Amino acid sequence: NHIDCWRMENGGELEQLEISTMLDLRSLIAVEWADQVKEVILKYKNRVKIVWVKIDYPSASSGQAQNEGRISYEDLGN
């Protein structure tokens, strides 16, 4: 499953999509712009494995090429 949260104003919108019914141990859900709905996602961290993937792009003043992003992740456990 893929959910794009770019235009979501709060986590309630994610719950309206019934994310809880999408979750089981065999599921993989990619959530773009997850920071928008972080409080809802973290509510399920004891039920499923969550890996938070972050992509940071350099600012124009950093001197790095704009297409050179940095990818990191955080394992929030299960």
All heavy atoms as a GROMACS GRO file, in nm:
protein
  631
    1ASN      N    1   0.084  -0.118   0.000
    1ASN     CA    2   0.000   0.000   0.000
    1ASN      C    3   0.088   0.123   0.000
    1ASN      O    4   0.197   0.124   0.058
    1ASN     CB    5  -0.089   0.002   0.124
    1ASN     CG    6  -0.191  -0.109   0.125
    1ASN    OD1    7  -0.270  -0.122   0.034
    1ASN    ND2    8  -0.188  -0.191   0.227
    2HIS      N    9   0.041   0.228  -0.062
    2HIS     CA   10   0.112   0.356  -0.068
    2HIS      C   11   0.014   0.466  -0.028
    2HIS      O   12  -0.098   0.473  -0.079
    2HIS     CB   13   0.164   0.381  -0.210
    2HIS     CG   14   0.216   0.519  -0.228
    2HIS    ND1   15   0.144   0.615  -0.295
    2HIS    CD2   16   0.331   0.577  -0.188
    2HIS    CE1   17   0.215   0.727  -0.296
    2HIS    NE2   18   0.328   0.706  -0.232
    3ILE      N   19   0.057   0.550   0.065
    3ILE     CA   20  -0.024   0.663   0.107
    3ILE      C   21   0.060   0.788   0.097
    3ILE      O   22   0.170   0.794   0.152
    3ILE     CB   23  -0.073   0.645   0.253
    3ILE    CG1   24  -0.154   0.518   0.267
    3ILE    CG2   25  -0.155   0.766   0.296
    3ILE    CD1   26  -0.187   0.482   0.411
    4ASP      N   27   0.010   0.888   0.028
    4ASP     CA   28   0.080   1.016   0.015
    4ASP      C   29   0.008   1.117   0.104
    4ASP      O   30  -0.108   1.148   0.083
    4ASP     CB   31   0.078   1.062  -0.130
    4ASP     CG   32   0.164   1.183  -0.155
    4ASP    OD1   33   0.194   1.257  -0.058
    4ASP    OD2   34   0.202   1.206  -0.269
    5CYS      N   35   0.078   1.165   0.206
    5CYS     CA   36   0.017   1.254   0.305
    5CYS      C   37   0.049   1.401   0.280
    5CYS      O   38   0.030   1.485   0.368
    5CYS     CB   39   0.063   1.214   0.444
    5CYS     SG   40   0.012   1.049   0.490
    6TRP      N   41   0.098   1.433   0.162
    6TRP     CA   42   0.141   1.569   0.130
    6TRP      C   43   0.036   1.674   0.165
    6TRP      O   44   0.067   1.777   0.224
    6TRP     CB   45   0.177   1.576  -0.019
    6TRP     CG   46   0.197   1.715  -0.071
    6TRP    CD1   47   0.114   1.783  -0.153
    6TRP    CD2   48   0.308   1.802  -0.044
    6TRP    NE1   49   0.165   1.907  -0.182
    6TRP    CE2   50   0.286   1.922  -0.115
    6TRP    CE3   51   0.424   1.791   0.032
    6TRP    CZ2   52   0.374   2.029  -0.112
    6TRP    CZ3   53   0.512   1.898   0.034
    6TRP    CH2   54   0.486   2.015  -0.038
    7ARG      N   55  -0.087   1.649   0.133
    7ARG     CA   56  -0.191   1.751   0.155
    7ARG      C   57  -0.275   1.728   0.280
    7ARG      O   58  -0.371   1.800   0.302
    7ARG     CB   59  -0.281   1.759   0.033
    7ARG     CG   60  -0.206   1.811  -0.087
    7ARG     CD   61  -0.297   1.838  -0.202
    7ARG     NE   62  -0.220   1.900  -0.309
    7ARG     CZ   63  -0.258   1.902  -0.433
    7ARG    NH1   64  -0.370   1.845  -0.470
    7ARG    NH2   65  -0.183   1.962  -0.524
    8MET      N   66  -0.241   1.629   0.358
    8MET     CA   67  -0.316   1.605   0.480
    8MET      C   68  -0.285   1.712   0.583
    8MET      O   69  -0.171   1.753   0.600
    8MET     CB   70  -0.284   1.467   0.538
    8MET     CG   71  -0.340   1.356   0.457
    8MET     SD   72  -0.319   1.197   0.541
    8MET     CE   73  -0.391   1.089   0.420
    9GLU      N   74  -0.388   1.757   0.650
    9GLU     CA   75  -0.370   1.862   0.750
    9GLU      C   76  -0.347   1.805   0.889
    9GLU      O   77  -0.294   1.873   0.976
    9GLU     CB   78  -0.490   1.956   0.749
    9GLU     CG   79  -0.499   2.034   0.620
    9GLU     CD   80  -0.611   2.134   0.619
    9GLU    OE1   81  -0.658   2.172   0.729
    9GLU    OE2   82  -0.652   2.176   0.510
   10ASN      N   83  -0.390   1.680   0.911
   10ASN     CA   84  -0.371   1.618   1.043
   10ASN      C   85  -0.386   1.467   1.031
   10ASN      O   86  -0.426   1.414   0.929
   10ASN     CB   87  -0.471   1.676   1.145
   10ASN     CG   88  -0.614   1.654   1.103
   10ASN    OD1   89  -0.656   1.541   1.079
   10ASN    ND2   90  -0.691   1.761   1.092
   11GLY      N   91  -0.353   1.399   1.140
   11GLY     CA   92  -0.358   1.253   1.142
   11GLY      C   93  -0.498   1.196   1.130
   11GLY      O   94  -0.515   1.080   1.093
   12GLY      N   95  -0.599   1.276   1.162
   12GLY     CA   96  -0.736   1.229   1.151
   12GLY      C   97  -0.771   1.187   1.009
   12GLY      O   98  -0.848   1.092   0.988
   13GLU      N   99  -0.711   1.254   0.913
   13GLU     CA  100  -0.736   1.219   0.773
   13GLU      C  101  -0.679   1.081   0.740
   13GLU      O  102  -0.738   1.005   0.663
   13GLU     CB  103  -0.677   1.324   0.680
   13GLU     CG  104  -0.747   1.458   0.689
   13GLU     CD  105  -0.690   1.559   0.594
   13GLU    OE1  106  -0.690   1.534   0.473
   13GLU    OE2  107  -0.644   1.665   0.643
   14LEU      N  108  -0.566   1.048   0.800
   14LEU     CA  109  -0.508   0.915   0.780
   14LEU      C  110  -0.597   0.808   0.842
   14LEU      O  111  -0.618   0.702   0.786
   14LEU     CB  112  -0.368   0.909   0.840
   14LEU     CG  113  -0.290   0.779   0.820
   14LEU    CD1  114  -0.267   0.752   0.672
   14LEU    CD2  115  -0.158   0.784   0.893
   15GLU      N  116  -0.653   0.839   0.957
   15GLU     CA  117  -0.744   0.743   1.022
   15GLU      C  118  -0.873   0.726   0.941
   15GLU      O  119  -0.929   0.617   0.938
   15GLU     CB  120  -0.774   0.789   1.164
   15GLU     CG  121  -0.647   0.801   1.245
   15GLU     CD  122  -0.654   0.742   1.381
   15GLU    OE1  123  -0.649   0.617   1.388
   15GLU    OE2  124  -0.664   0.818   1.477
   16GLN      N  125  -0.916   0.831   0.872
   16GLN     CA  126  -1.034   0.819   0.786
   16GLN      C  127  -1.010   0.722   0.671
   16GLN      O  128  -1.105   0.662   0.620
   16GLN     CB  129  -1.076   0.955   0.731
   16GLN     CG  130  -1.138   1.045   0.834
   16GLN     CD  131  -1.169   1.183   0.779
   16GLN    OE1  132  -1.127   1.219   0.670
   16GLN    NE2  133  -1.242   1.261   0.857
   17LEU      N  134  -0.884   0.707   0.633
   17LEU     CA  135  -0.850   0.609   0.529
   17LEU      C  136  -0.848   0.467   0.585
   17LEU      O  137  -0.821   0.372   0.513
   17LEU     CB  138  -0.713   0.640   0.468
   17LEU     CG  139  -0.702   0.766   0.386
   17LEU    CD1  140  -0.557   0.790   0.344
   17LEU    CD2  141  -0.793   0.760   0.264
   18GLU      N  142  -0.876   0.454   0.714
   18GLU     CA  143  -0.878   0.327   0.786
   18GLU      C  144  -0.745   0.254   0.778
   18GLU      O  145  -0.736   0.137   0.743
   18GLU     CB  146  -0.993   0.240   0.735
   18GLU     CG  147  -1.128   0.304   0.759
   18GLU     CD  148  -1.245   0.219   0.716
   18GLU    OE1  149  -1.224   0.106   0.667
   18GLU    OE2  150  -1.358   0.265   0.734
   19ILE      N  151  -0.638   0.326   0.814
   19ILE     CA  152  -0.505   0.266   0.812
   19ILE      C  153  -0.499   0.143   0.902
   19ILE      O  154  -0.427   0.048   0.872
   19ILE     CB  155  -0.396   0.368   0.850
   19ILE    CG1  156  -0.257   0.307   0.824
   19ILE    CG2  157  -0.412   0.417   0.993
   19ILE    CD1  158  -0.143   0.401   0.833
   20SER      N  159  -0.576   0.140   1.009
   20SER     CA  160  -0.571   0.025   1.100
   20SER      C  161  -0.612  -0.104   1.031
   20SER      O  162  -0.562  -0.211   1.065
   20SER     CB  163  -0.660   0.049   1.222
   20SER     OG  164  -0.795   0.061   1.183
   21THR      N  165  -0.698  -0.097   0.930
   21THR     CA  166  -0.738  -0.218   0.859
   21THR      C  167  -0.633  -0.264   0.759
   21THR      O  168  -0.636  -0.377   0.712
   21THR     CB  169  -0.872  -0.200   0.785
   21THR    OG1  170  -0.857  -0.098   0.686
   21THR    CG2  171  -0.983  -0.163   0.882
   22MET      N  172  -0.537  -0.176   0.726
   22MET     CA  173  -0.430  -0.211   0.632
   22MET      C  174  -0.314  -0.282   0.702
   22MET      O  175  -0.227  -0.338   0.636
   22MET     CB  176  -0.374  -0.085   0.566
   22MET     CG  177  -0.471  -0.011   0.482
   22MET     SD  178  -0.385   0.134   0.412
   22MET     CE  179  -0.523   0.240   0.381
   23LEU      N  180  -0.313  -0.278   0.834
   23LEU     CA  181  -0.198  -0.328   0.909
   23LEU      C  182  -0.211  -0.475   0.946
   23LEU      O  183  -0.309  -0.516   1.006
   23LEU     CB  184  -0.181  -0.248   1.039
   23LEU     CG  185  -0.164  -0.098   1.023
   23LEU    CD1  186  -0.165  -0.032   1.159
   23LEU    CD2  187  -0.037  -0.066   0.948
   24ASP      N  188  -0.114  -0.552   0.908
   24ASP     CA  189  -0.092  -0.685   0.962
   24ASP      C  190   0.056  -0.716   0.943
   24ASP      O  191   0.128  -0.639   0.880
   24ASP     CB  192  -0.186  -0.791   0.904
   24ASP     CG  193  -0.157  -0.829   0.760
   24ASP    OD1  194  -0.039  -0.831   0.720
   24ASP    OD2  195  -0.252  -0.860   0.687
   25LEU      N  196   0.102  -0.825   0.996
   25LEU     CA  197   0.245  -0.852   0.996
   25LEU      C  198   0.304  -0.874   0.857
   25LEU      O  199   0.423  -0.868   0.838
   25LEU     CB  200   0.275  -0.972   1.085
   25LEU     CG  201   0.248  -0.948   1.233
   25LEU    CD1  202   0.273  -1.074   1.313
   25LEU    CD2  203   0.333  -0.834   1.286
   26ARG      N  204   0.220  -0.899   0.759
   26ARG     CA  205   0.269  -0.919   0.622
   26ARG      C  206   0.255  -0.794   0.536
   26ARG      O  207   0.285  -0.796   0.420
   26ARG     CB  208   0.196  -1.036   0.558
   26ARG     CG  209   0.224  -1.168   0.631
   26ARG     CD  210   0.129  -1.273   0.587
   26ARG     NE  211  -0.003  -1.228   0.633
   26ARG     CZ  212  -0.118  -1.279   0.596
   26ARG    NH1  213  -0.121  -1.378   0.516
   26ARG    NH2  214  -0.231  -1.233   0.641
   27SER      N  215   0.207  -0.686   0.593
   27SER     CA  216   0.184  -0.564   0.517
   27SER      C  217   0.309  -0.480   0.506
   27SER      O  218   0.393  -0.478   0.595
   27SER     CB  219   0.077  -0.478   0.587
   27SER     OG  220  -0.046  -0.542   0.589
   28LEU      N  221   0.317  -0.409   0.397
   28LEU     CA  222   0.416  -0.304   0.380
   28LEU      C  223   0.340  -0.182   0.334
   28LEU      O  224   0.270  -0.186   0.232
   28LEU     CB  225   0.521  -0.342   0.275
   28LEU     CG  226   0.621  -0.232   0.242
   28LEU    CD1  227   0.704  -0.196   0.365
   28LEU    CD2  228   0.711  -0.274   0.128
   29ILE      N  229   0.349  -0.076   0.411
   29ILE     CA  230   0.281   0.048   0.376
   29ILE      C  231   0.387   0.156   0.366
   29ILE      O  232   0.459   0.183   0.462
   29ILE     CB  233   0.176   0.087   0.482
   29ILE    CG1  234   0.073  -0.025   0.498
   29ILE    CG2  235   0.109   0.218   0.443
   29ILE    CD1  236  -0.025   0.000   0.610
   30ALA      N  237   0.397   0.216   0.250
   30ALA     CA  238   0.489   0.328   0.231
   30ALA      C  239   0.409   0.456   0.248
   30ALA      O  240   0.310   0.477   0.177
   30ALA     CB  241   0.551   0.322   0.092
   31VAL      N  242   0.451   0.539   0.342
   31VAL     CA  243   0.380   0.663   0.370
   31VAL      C  244   0.473   0.780   0.336
   31VAL      O  245   0.575   0.798   0.400
   31VAL     CB  246   0.336   0.672   0.517
   31VAL    CG1  247   0.261   0.801   0.543
   31VAL    CG2  248   0.251   0.551   0.557
   32GLU      N  249   0.436   0.853   0.232
   32GLU     CA  250   0.513   0.972   0.197
   32GLU      C  251   0.466   1.088   0.283
   32GLU      O  252   0.350   1.099   0.316
   32GLU     CB  253   0.490   1.009   0.050
   32GLU     CG  254   0.560   0.917  -0.047
   32GLU     CD  255   0.546   0.970  -0.188
   32GLU    OE1  256   0.612   1.071  -0.221
   32GLU    OE2  257   0.467   0.910  -0.263
   33TRP      N  258   0.559   1.175   0.317
   33TRP     CA  259   0.532   1.291   0.401
   33TRP      C  260   0.474   1.246   0.536
   33TRP      O  261   0.380   1.303   0.589
   33TRP     CB  262   0.439   1.391   0.331
   33TRP     CG  263   0.499   1.444   0.207
   33TRP    CD1  264   0.481   1.395   0.081
   33TRP    CD2  265   0.593   1.550   0.195
   33TRP    NE1  266   0.556   1.467  -0.009
   33TRP    CE2  267   0.627   1.564   0.059
   33TRP    CE3  268   0.651   1.638   0.287
   33TRP    CZ2  269   0.715   1.658   0.013
   33TRP    CZ3  270   0.739   1.732   0.239
   33TRP    CH2  271   0.770   1.741   0.103
   34ALA      N  272   0.532   1.142   0.591
   34ALA     CA  273   0.482   1.084   0.716
   34ALA      C  274   0.489   1.180   0.833
   34ALA      O  275   0.414   1.165   0.930
   34ALA     CB  276   0.560   0.956   0.747
   35ASP      N  277   0.576   1.280   0.826
   35ASP     CA  278   0.583   1.379   0.934
   35ASP      C  279   0.449   1.447   0.956
   35ASP      O  280   0.419   1.490   1.066
   35ASP     CB  281   0.689   1.484   0.904
   35ASP     CG  282   0.830   1.429   0.915
   35ASP    OD1  283   0.848   1.321   0.975
   35ASP    OD2  284   0.922   1.492   0.862
   36GLN      N  285   0.368   1.455   0.851
   36GLN     CA  286   0.237   1.520   0.860
   36GLN      C  287   0.142   1.443   0.953
   36GLN      O  288   0.049   1.502   1.006
   36GLN     CB  289   0.172   1.527   0.722
   36GLN     CG  290   0.256   1.584   0.612
   36GLN     CD  291   0.254   1.734   0.610
   36GLN    OE1  292   0.337   1.797   0.673
   36GLN    NE2  293   0.161   1.790   0.539
   37VAL      N  294   0.165   1.311   0.968
   37VAL     CA  295   0.072   1.225   1.043
   37VAL      C  296   0.146   1.140   1.146
   37VAL      O  297   0.100   1.032   1.184
   37VAL     CB  298  -0.009   1.136   0.946
   37VAL    CG1  299  -0.103   1.220   0.860
   37VAL    CG2  300   0.083   1.054   0.859
   38LYS      N  301   0.259   1.188   1.191
   38LYS     CA  302   0.347   1.110   1.278
   38LYS      C  303   0.275   1.057   1.402
   38LYS      O  304   0.295   0.942   1.441
   38LYS     CB  305   0.466   1.196   1.319
   38LYS     CG  306   0.570   1.122   1.398
   38LYS     CD  307   0.692   1.209   1.422
   38LYS     CE  308   0.800   1.130   1.493
   38LYS     NZ  309   0.923   1.209   1.504
   39GLU      N  310   0.191   1.138   1.464
   39GLU     CA  311   0.125   1.094   1.588
   39GLU      C  312   0.036   0.972   1.565
   39GLU      O  313   0.027   0.885   1.651
   39GLU     CB  314   0.046   1.210   1.652
   39GLU     CG  315  -0.083   1.247   1.584
   39GLU     CD  316  -0.069   1.334   1.459
   39GLU    OE1  317   0.043   1.379   1.427
   39GLU    OE2  318  -0.172   1.356   1.392
   40VAL      N  319  -0.025   0.961   1.449
   40VAL     CA  320  -0.110   0.845   1.419
   40VAL      C  321  -0.023   0.722   1.392
   40VAL      O  322  -0.050   0.614   1.443
   40VAL     CB  323  -0.203   0.873   1.299
   40VAL    CG1  324  -0.275   0.747   1.256
   40VAL    CG2  325  -0.302   0.982   1.335
   41ILE      N  326   0.082   0.739   1.315
   41ILE     CA  327   0.169   0.626   1.283
   41ILE      C  328   0.231   0.568   1.410
   41ILE      O  329   0.232   0.447   1.429
   41ILE     CB  330   0.277   0.669   1.183
   41ILE    CG1  331   0.213   0.699   1.047
   41ILE    CG2  332   0.384   0.561   1.168
   41ILE    CD1  333   0.306   0.762   0.948
   42LEU      N  334   0.279   0.653   1.497
   42LEU     CA  335   0.344   0.605   1.620
   42LEU      C  336   0.246   0.534   1.713
   42LEU      O  337   0.286   0.452   1.795
   42LEU     CB  338   0.412   0.721   1.691
   42LEU     CG  339   0.533   0.779   1.618
   42LEU    CD1  340   0.591   0.897   1.696
   42LEU    CD2  341   0.639   0.673   1.593
   43LYS      N  342   0.119   0.561   1.697
   43LYS     CA  343   0.017   0.493   1.777
   43LYS      C  344   0.017   0.342   1.753
   43LYS      O  345  -0.020   0.264   1.839
   43LYS     CB  346  -0.119   0.554   1.742
   43LYS     CG  347  -0.233   0.508   1.827
   43LYS     CD  348  -0.353   0.596   1.807
   43LYS     CE  349  -0.436   0.550   1.691
   43LYS     NZ  350  -0.565   0.620   1.682
   44TYR      N  351   0.065   0.300   1.635
   44TYR     CA  352   0.063   0.158   1.598
   44TYR      C  353   0.198   0.090   1.615
   44TYR      O  354   0.213  -0.025   1.576
   44TYR     CB  355   0.016   0.144   1.453
   44TYR     CG  356  -0.126   0.190   1.433
   44TYR    CD1  357  -0.153   0.313   1.374
   44TYR    CD2  358  -0.232   0.112   1.476
   44TYR    CE1  359  -0.284   0.356   1.358
   44TYR    CE2  360  -0.362   0.154   1.460
   44TYR     CZ  361  -0.387   0.277   1.401
   44TYR     OH  362  -0.516   0.319   1.385
   45LYS      N  363   0.296   0.156   1.674
   45LYS     CA  364   0.432   0.100   1.676
   45LYS      C  365   0.446  -0.028   1.757
   45LYS      O  366   0.538  -0.104   1.735
   45LYS     CB  367   0.534   0.205   1.717
   45LYS     CG  368   0.548   0.231   1.861
   45LYS     CD  369   0.656   0.338   1.880
   45LYS     CE  370   0.736   0.309   2.003
   45LYS     NZ  371   0.844   0.402   2.021
   46ASN      N  372   0.355  -0.057   1.848
   46ASN     CA  373   0.360  -0.184   1.921
   46ASN      C  374   0.291  -0.297   1.845
   46ASN      O  375   0.299  -0.412   1.883
   46ASN     CB  376   0.297  -0.169   2.059
   46ASN     CG  377   0.380  -0.079   2.148
   46ASN    OD1  378   0.502  -0.076   2.137
   46ASN    ND2  379   0.314  -0.004   2.233
   47ARG      N  380   0.223  -0.263   1.738
   47ARG     CA  381   0.147  -0.361   1.661
   47ARG      C  382   0.219  -0.406   1.534
   47ARG      O  383   0.199  -0.518   1.489
   47ARG     CB  384   0.014  -0.295   1.626
   47ARG     CG  385  -0.087  -0.388   1.571
   47ARG     CD  386  -0.221  -0.318   1.565
   47ARG     NE  387  -0.292  -0.367   1.449
   47ARG     CZ  388  -0.403  -0.317   1.403
   47ARG    NH1  389  -0.456  -0.213   1.460
   47ARG    NH2  390  -0.461  -0.368   1.299
   48VAL      N  391   0.300  -0.318   1.477
   48VAL     CA  392   0.370  -0.347   1.352
   48VAL      C  393   0.512  -0.291   1.358
   48VAL      O  394   0.543  -0.208   1.441
   48VAL     CB  395   0.298  -0.286   1.229
   48VAL    CG1  396   0.161  -0.346   1.210
   48VAL    CG2  397   0.290  -0.136   1.239
   49LYS      N  398   0.596  -0.337   1.270
   49LYS     CA  399   0.732  -0.284   1.260
   49LYS      C  400   0.728  -0.156   1.177
   49LYS      O  401   0.670  -0.154   1.069
   49LYS     CB  402   0.826  -0.384   1.195
   49LYS     CG  403   0.967  -0.333   1.183
   49LYS     CD  404   1.064  -0.446   1.166
   49LYS     CE  405   1.206  -0.399   1.169
   49LYS     NZ  406   1.253  -0.365   1.301
   50ILE      N  407   0.791  -0.052   1.229
   50ILE     CA  408   0.795   0.075   1.159
   50ILE      C  409   0.940   0.115   1.137
   50ILE      O  410   1.019   0.117   1.230
   50ILE     CB  411   0.723   0.186   1.239
   50ILE    CG1  412   0.576   0.150   1.259
   50ILE    CG2  413   0.738   0.321   1.168
   50ILE    CD1  414   0.501   0.245   1.351
   51VAL      N  415   0.972   0.143   1.012
   51VAL     CA  416   1.104   0.196   0.977
   51VAL      C  417   1.079   0.333   0.915
   51VAL      O  418   1.011   0.344   0.814
   51VAL     CB  419   1.179   0.104   0.879
   51VAL    CG1  420   1.312   0.166   0.840
   51VAL    CG2  421   1.199  -0.034   0.940
   52TRP      N  422   1.133   0.435   0.980
   52TRP     CA  423   1.113   0.573   0.936
   52TRP      C  424   1.225   0.609   0.840
   52TRP      O  425   1.340   0.620   0.880
   52TRP     CB  426   1.116   0.663   1.058
   52TRP     CG  427   1.047   0.795   1.040
   52TRP    CD1  428   1.104   0.908   0.991
   52TRP    CD2  429   0.913   0.825   1.070
   52TRP    NE1  430   1.012   1.009   0.990
   52TRP    CE2  431   0.893   0.960   1.038
   52TRP    CE3  432   0.807   0.751   1.121
   52TRP    CZ2  433   0.772   1.022   1.055
   52TRP    CZ3  434   0.688   0.814   1.138
   52TRP    CH2  435   0.670   0.948   1.106
   53VAL      N  436   1.195   0.628   0.713
   53VAL     CA  437   1.294   0.664   0.612
   53VAL      C  438   1.283   0.814   0.587
   53VAL      O  439   1.174   0.866   0.564
   53VAL     CB  440   1.272   0.586   0.480
   53VAL    CG1  441   1.371   0.629   0.374
   53VAL    CG2  442   1.280   0.437   0.506
   54LYS      N  443   1.398   0.880   0.593
   54LYS     CA  444   1.401   1.025   0.577
   54LYS      C  445   1.491   1.061   0.460
   54LYS      O  446   1.599   1.006   0.445
   54LYS     CB  447   1.453   1.092   0.703
   54LYS     CG  448   1.372   1.057   0.825
   54LYS     CD  449   1.439   1.105   0.951
   54LYS     CE  450   1.360   1.056   1.071
   54LYS     NZ  451   1.421   1.094   1.196
   55ILE      N  452   1.447   1.154   0.379
   55ILE     CA  453   1.527   1.204   0.267
   55ILE      C  454   1.545   1.354   0.287
   55ILE      O  455   1.447   1.428   0.291
   55ILE     CB  456   1.461   1.175   0.131
   55ILE    CG1  457   1.435   1.025   0.116
   55ILE    CG2  458   1.548   1.228   0.018
   55ILE    CD1  459   1.355   0.988  -0.007
   56ASP      N  460   1.669   1.394   0.303
   56ASP     CA  461   1.700   1.536   0.322
   56ASP      C  462   1.773   1.587   0.199
   56ASP      O  463   1.866   1.524   0.150
   56ASP     CB  464   1.790   1.554   0.445
   56ASP     CG  465   1.720   1.516   0.574
   56ASP    OD1  466   1.605   1.561   0.594
   56ASP    OD2  467   1.778   1.440   0.654
   57TYR      N  468   1.730   1.701   0.152
   57TYR     CA  469   1.793   1.764   0.038
   57TYR      C  470   1.871   1.886   0.087
   57TYR      O  471   1.826   1.956   0.177
   57TYR     CB  472   1.689   1.805  -0.066
   57TYR     CG  473   1.623   1.686  -0.129
   57TYR    CD1  474   1.501   1.638  -0.083
   57TYR    CD2  475   1.684   1.617  -0.233
   57TYR    CE1  476   1.440   1.528  -0.140
   57TYR    CE2  477   1.624   1.506  -0.291
   57TYR     CZ  478   1.503   1.462  -0.244
   57TYR     OH  479   1.445   1.353  -0.299
   58PRO      N  480   1.985   1.911   0.028
   58PRO     CA  481   2.066   2.025   0.071
   58PRO      C  482   1.999   2.158   0.038
   58PRO      O  483   1.922   2.167  -0.058
   58PRO     CB  484   2.197   2.009  -0.007
   58PRO     CG  485   2.160   1.929  -0.126
   58PRO     CD  486   2.048   1.839  -0.082
   59SER      N  487   2.029   2.258   0.118
   59SER     CA  488   1.977   2.391   0.088
   59SER      C  489   2.060   2.452  -0.025
   59SER      O  490   2.172   2.408  -0.052
   59SER     CB  491   1.985   2.480   0.212
   59SER     OG  492   2.121   2.502   0.246
   60ALA      N  493   2.007   2.552  -0.087
   60ALA     CA  494   2.077   2.617  -0.199
   60ALA      C  495   2.210   2.677  -0.154
   60ALA      O  496   2.305   2.684  -0.230
   60ALA     CB  497   1.989   2.725  -0.259
   61SER      N  498   2.220   2.715  -0.027
   61SER     CA  499   2.341   2.779   0.022
   61SER      C  500   2.448   2.680   0.069
   61SER      O  501   2.557   2.720   0.106
   61SER     CB  502   2.307   2.874   0.137
   61SER     OG  503   2.252   2.800   0.244
   62SER      N  504   2.418   2.550   0.066
   62SER     CA  505   2.513   2.451   0.118
   62SER      C  506   2.629   2.421   0.022
   62SER      O  507   2.729   2.364   0.061
   62SER     CB  508   2.441   2.320   0.151
   62SER     OG  509   2.404   2.254   0.032
   63GLY      N  510   2.612   2.456  -0.103
   63GLY     CA  511   2.716   2.428  -0.201
   63GLY      C  512   2.703   2.291  -0.265
   63GLY      O  513   2.773   2.260  -0.360
   64GLN      N  514   2.615   2.205  -0.213
   64GLN     CA  515   2.593   2.073  -0.272
   64GLN      C  516   2.495   2.085  -0.388
   64GLN      O  517   2.411   2.175  -0.390
   64GLN     CB  518   2.535   1.976  -0.169
   64GLN     CG  519   2.632   1.932  -0.064
   64GLN     CD  520   2.563   1.835   0.031
   64GLN    OE1  521   2.473   1.874   0.104
   64GLN    NE2  522   2.606   1.711   0.028
   65ALA      N  523   2.506   1.993  -0.481
   65ALA     CA  524   2.411   1.988  -0.592
   65ALA      C  525   2.271   1.960  -0.537
   65ALA      O  526   2.255   1.880  -0.445
   65ALA     CB  527   2.452   1.881  -0.692
   66GLN      N  528   2.171   2.025  -0.591
   66GLN     CA  529   2.033   2.012  -0.542
   66GLN      C  530   1.978   1.870  -0.559
   66GLN      O  531   1.884   1.833  -0.492
   66GLN     CB  532   1.943   2.112  -0.614
   66GLN     CG  533   1.968   2.255  -0.572
   66GLN     CD  534   1.937   2.278  -0.424
   66GLN    OE1  535   1.830   2.245  -0.378
   66GLN    NE2  536   2.032   2.333  -0.352
   67ASN      N  537   2.034   1.791  -0.649
   67ASN     CA  538   1.983   1.655  -0.669
   67ASN      C  539   2.059   1.553  -0.585
   67ASN      O  540   2.042   1.434  -0.604
   67ASN     CB  541   1.987   1.618  -0.818
   67ASN     CG  542   2.128   1.621  -0.874
   67ASN    OD1  543   2.221   1.664  -0.808
   67ASN    ND2  544   2.143   1.574  -0.996
   68GLU      N  545   2.143   1.596  -0.493
   68GLU     CA  546   2.218   1.507  -0.407
   68GLU      C  547   2.155   1.504  -0.268
   68GLU      O  548   2.192   1.579  -0.180
   68GLU     CB  549   2.364   1.551  -0.396
   68GLU     CG  550   2.440   1.535  -0.525
   68GLU     CD  551   2.586   1.577  -0.511
   68GLU    OE1  552   2.634   1.597  -0.398
   68GLU    OE2  553   2.651   1.590  -0.615
   69GLY      N  554   2.056   1.417  -0.252
   69GLY     CA  555   1.990   1.405  -0.123
   69GLY      C  556   2.062   1.308  -0.032
   69GLY      O  557   2.148   1.232  -0.074
   70ARG      N  558   2.026   1.312   0.095
   70ARG     CA  559   2.081   1.220   0.194
   70ARG      C  560   1.967   1.136   0.250
   70ARG      O  561   1.867   1.189   0.297
   70ARG     CB  562   2.148   1.299   0.306
   70ARG     CG  563   2.206   1.212   0.410
   70ARG     CD  564   2.273   1.295   0.517
   70ARG     NE  565   2.322   1.203   0.617
   70ARG     CZ  566   2.408   1.235   0.709
   70ARG    NH1  567   2.455   1.357   0.715
   70ARG    NH2  568   2.447   1.148   0.796
   71ILE      N  569   1.985   1.004   0.245
   71ILE     CA  570   1.882   0.913   0.294
   71ILE      C  571   1.930   0.854   0.426
   71ILE      O  572   2.043   0.809   0.439
   71ILE     CB  573   1.855   0.800   0.193
   71ILE    CG1  574   1.802   0.859   0.063
   71ILE    CG2  575   1.756   0.699   0.251
   71ILE    CD1  576   1.784   0.758  -0.047
   72SER      N  577   1.841   0.855   0.525
   72SER     CA  578   1.870   0.793   0.654
   72SER      C  579   1.744   0.721   0.699
   72SER      O  580   1.636   0.739   0.643
   72SER     CB  581   1.912   0.899   0.756
   72SER     OG  582   1.808   0.991   0.778
   73TYR      N  583   1.759   0.637   0.800
   73TYR     CA  584   1.641   0.569   0.853
   73TYR      C  585   1.653   0.551   1.003
   73TYR      O  586   1.760   0.558   1.060
   73TYR     CB  587   1.618   0.433   0.784
   73TYR     CG  588   1.720   0.328   0.823
   73TYR    CD1  589   1.691   0.241   0.929
   73TYR    CD2  590   1.842   0.315   0.759
   73TYR    CE1  591   1.784   0.145   0.967
   73TYR    CE2  592   1.933   0.221   0.795
   73TYR     CZ  593   1.904   0.136   0.900
   73TYR     OH  594   1.995   0.041   0.938
   74GLU      N  595   1.539   0.529   1.064
   74GLU     CA  596   1.532   0.504   1.207
   74GLU      C  597   1.437   0.387   1.227
   74GLU      O  598   1.322   0.390   1.180
   74GLU     CB  599   1.477   0.630   1.277
   74GLU     CG  600   1.465   0.617   1.425
   74GLU     CD  601   1.410   0.745   1.488
   74GLU    OE1  602   1.393   0.846   1.418
   74GLU    OE2  603   1.382   0.740   1.608
   75ASP      N  604   1.484   0.284   1.294
   75ASP     CA  605   1.402   0.168   1.324
   75ASP      C  606   1.325   0.198   1.452
   75ASP      O  607   1.384   0.211   1.559
   75ASP     CB  608   1.489   0.044   1.341
   75ASP     CG  609   1.408  -0.084   1.358
   75ASP    OD1  610   1.288  -0.077   1.389
   75ASP    OD2  611   1.467  -0.192   1.339
   76LEU      N  612   1.194   0.212   1.442
   76LEU     CA  613   1.113   0.245   1.559
   76LEU      C  614   1.067   0.121   1.633
   76LEU      O  615   0.991   0.129   1.728
   76LEU     CB  616   0.992   0.329   1.517
   76LEU     CG  617   1.027   0.463   1.454
   76LEU    CD1  618   0.901   0.538   1.414
   76LEU    CD2  619   1.112   0.549   1.546
   77GLY      N  620   1.113   0.004   1.588
   77GLY     CA  621   1.088  -0.120   1.659
   77GLY      C  622   0.949  -0.176   1.639
   77GLY      O  623   0.869  -0.129   1.562
   78ASN      N  624   0.925  -0.280   1.716
   78ASN     CA  625   0.796  -0.349   1.716
   78ASN      C  626   0.779  -0.411   1.851
   78ASN      O  627   0.864  -0.464   1.910
   78ASN     CB  628   0.793  -0.455   1.607
   78ASN     CG  629   0.667  -0.538   1.610
   78ASN    OD1  630   0.628  -0.589   1.714
   78ASN    ND2  631   0.605  -0.548   1.497
   0.00000   0.00000   0.00000
